[in-house]
Amino acid sequence: MNIEEYFSRISYNESPKDADLQTLTDIFQHHIRAIPFENLSMHCGETIHLELESTYNKIVRKKRGGWCLESNHLLFWALQELGYDVCILGGNSYDPAEGAYTAEMNHILLKVVIKGNHYIVDAGFGGAYQAWQPLMLISGKDQPQIPGIFRFTEDNGTWSFEKVKRKHYSPEQSAPSTDTPDSGNIRKIYTFTLEPRDINDFQELNTYLQVSPDDILRKKSICSLQTLEGVCALVGWTFSEMKYNYMEDMDLLQITTLTDEEVEKTLKEKFNIVLENKLVP
């Protein structure tokens, strides 16, 4: 494993001299625009392993994506190689269907400290809830980015991460809509604490997510990638493209239903993914 090969994978052509915020931001943005958030392995009959060499081989050499356990673990390795003060944290994601956070830790995120300032760096959430820049770990402060306004709140050592939702305009629909039916314009994303974690803390979760019939990642094949203007996603046979701030406080959302043949073509053209095994969407 070498950092130059990783840089080539994410099309990062600079020579980083300092482990500073600007370099972190640049690498992070190249990472999320080159490496899709995807769970296609489990829908191709492949087993996902958490060992760093396995993740590196899959994402860097085979030009695949990965879910949070893989993508953020790879980014953790890269930032360590570059001399950043970085650690792994564990999160509990919000389930809109249940209206609650998961009881078990099911998400990896990273904390980076630069000149005494603490930042949350998370390249593994995907979709419209993916931040485009490192976020300062400050409670109650709105942090506007192109994808929307993000915010952390802290209560007795537990941090909550949320995003202000925007309306969507879809040419196929007559009226603008928001992405989820839950009330208010705040979308809860996950909670976490600042207790440092190790990748081995997630081994049991990694196994469970691949076999649990109730888990959303088991039920649906998902692949999403950040673009220069927004985000594109393939969920099952449904391909969607979102352009942020198409109109004031409104994102443009275009949705297409694909055939089996178009799924394979779309994975190659939009996500630069060529699968070794047959995908069952």
C-alpha positions in Angstrom: 0.0 0.0 0.0 1.4 3.4 -0.9 0.0 6.9 -0.7 0.9 7.8 -4.3 -1.3 5.0 -5.6 -4.1 6.2 -3.3 -3.6 9.8 -4.7 -3.8 8.4 -8.2 -7.1 6.6 -7.4 -8.7 9.8 -6.2 -7.1 12.0 -9.0 -5.2 14.1 -6.5 -2.2 15.5 -8.3 -0.7 17.8 -5.6 2.3 17.2 -3.4 1.1 17.8 0.1 3.7 19.6 2.2 1.7 20.3 5.4 -0.9 18.4 7.4 -3.1 21.5 7.3 -6.8 22.2 6.9 -6.5 23.2 3.2 -4.7 19.9 2.3 -7.3 17.9 4.3 -10.2 19.6 2.5 -8.6 19.0 -0.9 -7.9 15.3 -0.3 -11.4 14.8 1.3 -13.2 16.3 -1.7 -11.2 14.3 -4.2 -12.0 11.2 -2.1 -15.8 11.7 -2.1 -15.9 12.5 -5.8 -13.8 9.4 -6.8 -14.9 6.7 -4.3 -18.6 5.9 -4.3 -20.5 4.9 -1.2 -21.7 1.5 -2.2 -22.7 -1.9 -0.9 -22.7 -3.8 -4.2 -20.4 -6.6 -2.9 -23.2 -8.1 -0.8 -25.5 -8.1 -3.9 -22.8 -9.8 -6.0 -22.2 -12.7 -3.6 -18.9 -11.2 -2.4 -17.8 -11.0 1.3 -16.7 -7.6 2.7 -13.6 -7.8 4.9 -12.4 -5.0 7.2 -8.7 -5.7 7.1 -7.0 -2.6 5.7 -5.1 -4.5 3.0 -8.4 -5.9 1.7 -10.1 -2.5 1.7 -7.1 -0.9 0.0 -7.0 -3.6 -2.7 -10.8 -3.3 -3.3 -11.0 0.5 -3.5 -7.6 1.6 -4.8 -6.6 -1.3 -7.1 -10.0 -2.6 -8.2 -11.4 0.9 -8.4 -14.5 0.0 -6.3 -16.3 2.0 -3.7 -17.3 0.9 -0.2 -19.6 1.6 2.7 -18.5 3.8 5.7 -16.5 1.0 7.4 -14.3 0.7 4.3 -14.2 4.3 2.9 -13.5 6.0 6.2 -11.0 3.3 7.2 -9.1 3.9 4.0 -9.2 7.7 4.5 -8.0 7.2 8.1 -5.0 5.3 6.8 -4.2 8.0 4.2 -4.4 10.8 6.8 -2.2 8.9 9.2 0.3 8.4 6.4 0.3 12.2 5.8 1.0 13.0 9.5 -2.5 14.1 10.6 -3.7 13.7 14.2 -6.7 11.5 13.4 -8.8 8.9 15.2 -11.8 6.7 14.5 -15.1 7.4 16.2 -18.3 5.3 16.3 -21.8 6.6 15.4 -25.4 5.5 15.8 -27.3 6.4 12.6 -30.9 7.8 12.6 -33.6 5.6 11.2 -36.4 7.8 9.8 -38.8 4.8 9.6 -38.4 4.1 13.3 -38.0 7.7 14.3 -35.0 6.9 16.5 -31.3 6.3 16.5 -30.0 2.8 16.3 -29.3 1.1 19.6 -26.0 -0.3 18.4 -23.1 1.6 16.9 -23.3 1.2 13.2 -21.2 4.0 11.6 -17.5 5.0 11.4 -16.4 8.7 11.3 -13.1 10.4 11.8 -11.9 13.2 14.1 -8.9 15.2 13.0 -7.1 17.8 15.2 -5.3 20.6 13.5 -3.7 23.4 15.5 -5.9 22.6 18.5 -9.1 22.7 16.4 -11.2 19.6 16.2 -12.8 18.6 12.9 -15.2 15.8 12.0 -14.3 14.2 8.6 -16.8 11.6 7.3 -16.4 10.3 3.7 -18.8 7.4 4.3 -22.4 8.6 4.6 -23.2 9.1 0.9 -26.2 10.5 -0.8 -27.5 14.0 0.0 -26.3 13.8 3.6 -22.6 13.7 2.6 -20.7 16.9 3.8 -18.3 18.3 1.2 -15.8 19.8 3.7 -14.5 18.9 7.2 -16.8 20.2 9.9 -15.6 22.0 13.0 -16.7 20.2 16.1 -18.7 23.0 17.7 -22.1 22.6 19.3 -25.0 24.6 18.0 -23.2 26.4 15.2 -24.7 26.3 11.7 -22.0 25.3 9.1 -23.3 26.1 5.6 -21.9 24.1 2.7 -23.0 23.6 -0.9 -25.0 20.5 0.0 -26.8 22.4 2.8 -26.5 23.6 6.3 -24.9 21.1 8.8 -25.0 21.3 12.6 -23.6 19.5 15.6 -25.3 19.7 19.1 -23.8 18.2 22.2 -25.6 16.9 25.3 -23.8 15.4 28.2 -21.0 13.9 26.0 -23.2 12.7 23.2 -23.0 14.6 19.9 -25.8 14.8 17.4 -25.2 15.5 13.7 -28.0 16.9 11.5 -28.7 18.8 8.3 -31.2 21.4 7.3 -33.3 19.9 4.5 -34.0 21.7 1.2 -36.9 21.3 -1.1 -36.5 19.2 -4.3 -37.8 20.2 -7.7 -38.4 17.2 -9.9 -39.5 17.8 -13.6 -41.6 14.6 -13.3 -43.6 16.0 -10.4 -45.9 19.1 -10.4 -45.0 20.3 -6.9 -41.6 20.6 -5.1 -41.1 18.1 -2.3 -38.7 17.4 0.5 -36.8 14.1 0.6 -38.5 12.7 3.6 -42.0 13.0 5.1 -41.0 13.6 8.7 -42.0 16.9 10.1 -39.8 20.0 10.2 -36.8 20.9 8.1 -34.2 19.2 10.2 -32.9 15.7 9.1 -31.2 13.9 12.0 -28.2 11.9 10.7 -26.4 10.2 13.6 -25.1 10.5 17.1 -21.6 9.8 18.4 -19.2 10.2 21.3 -15.6 11.2 21.3 -14.4 7.8 22.6 -11.6 6.6 20.2 -12.4 3.4 18.4 -10.4 0.8 16.5 -11.5 -0.9 13.3 -11.8 -4.2 15.2 -14.6 -2.7 17.2 -16.7 -2.9 14.0 -15.9 -6.5 13.0 -19.1 -7.9 14.5 -21.2 -5.1 12.8 -19.5 -5.8 9.5 -20.6 -9.5 9.7 -24.1 -8.6 10.9 -24.8 -6.1 8.2 -24.0 -8.6 5.5 -26.4 -11.3 6.8 -29.2 -9.4 8.5 -32.4 -9.6 6.3 -33.8 -6.6 8.1 -31.0 -4.2 7.4 -31.6 -1.6 4.6 -28.2 -2.3 3.1 -29.2 -6.0 2.7 -32.5 -5.1 1.3 -31.3 -2.6 -1.3 -28.3 -2.3 -3.6 -26.9 1.2 -3.2 -24.2 3.2 -5.0 -23.9 7.0 -4.7 -21.2 9.4 -5.7 -20.6 13.2 -5.1 -20.2 15.2 -8.2 -19.0 18.8 -8.9 -22.7 20.0 -8.8 -24.4 17.6 -6.5 -24.8 13.8 -6.1 -25.9 10.8 -8.2 -27.2 7.6 -6.9 -28.3 4.1 -8.0 -30.6 2.3 -5.7 -31.9 -0.9 -7.1 -33.0 0.0 -10.6 -33.6 3.6 -9.8 -31.0 6.2 -10.9 -31.2 9.7 -9.6 -29.2 12.8 -10.1 -29.4 15.8 -7.8 -28.0 19.3 -8.6 -27.7 21.5 -5.5 -29.1 25.0 -5.4 -30.7 24.7 -8.8 -33.0 27.5 -7.6 -32.9 29.3 -4.3 -33.1 26.8 -1.4 -34.2 24.1 -3.9 -32.3 21.2 -5.5 -33.1 19.7 -8.9 -33.8 16.0 -8.7 -34.1 13.8 -11.8 -35.1 10.2 -11.5 -34.9 7.4 -14.1 -35.8 3.7 -13.8 -33.3 1.5 -15.5 -33.3 -2.0 -17.2 -30.9 -4.7 -16.1 -28.6 -3.8 -19.0 -28.7 -0.1 -18.2 -27.7 -0.8 -14.6 -24.3 -2.2 -15.7 -23.8 0.6 -18.2 -24.7 3.3 -15.6 -22.3 1.8 -13.0 -19.5 2.1 -15.5 -20.3 5.5 -17.0 -21.5 7.4 -13.8 -19.5 5.6 -11.0 -16.5 4.2 -12.9 -17.3 0.7 -11.5 -16.9 -2.5 -13.3 -18.0 -5.5 -11.2 -16.3 -8.9 -11.3 -19.4 -10.8 -10.4 -23.1 -10.5 -11.4 -25.1 -7.8 -9.6 -28.6 -8.7 -8.4 -30.1 -5.3 -7.8 
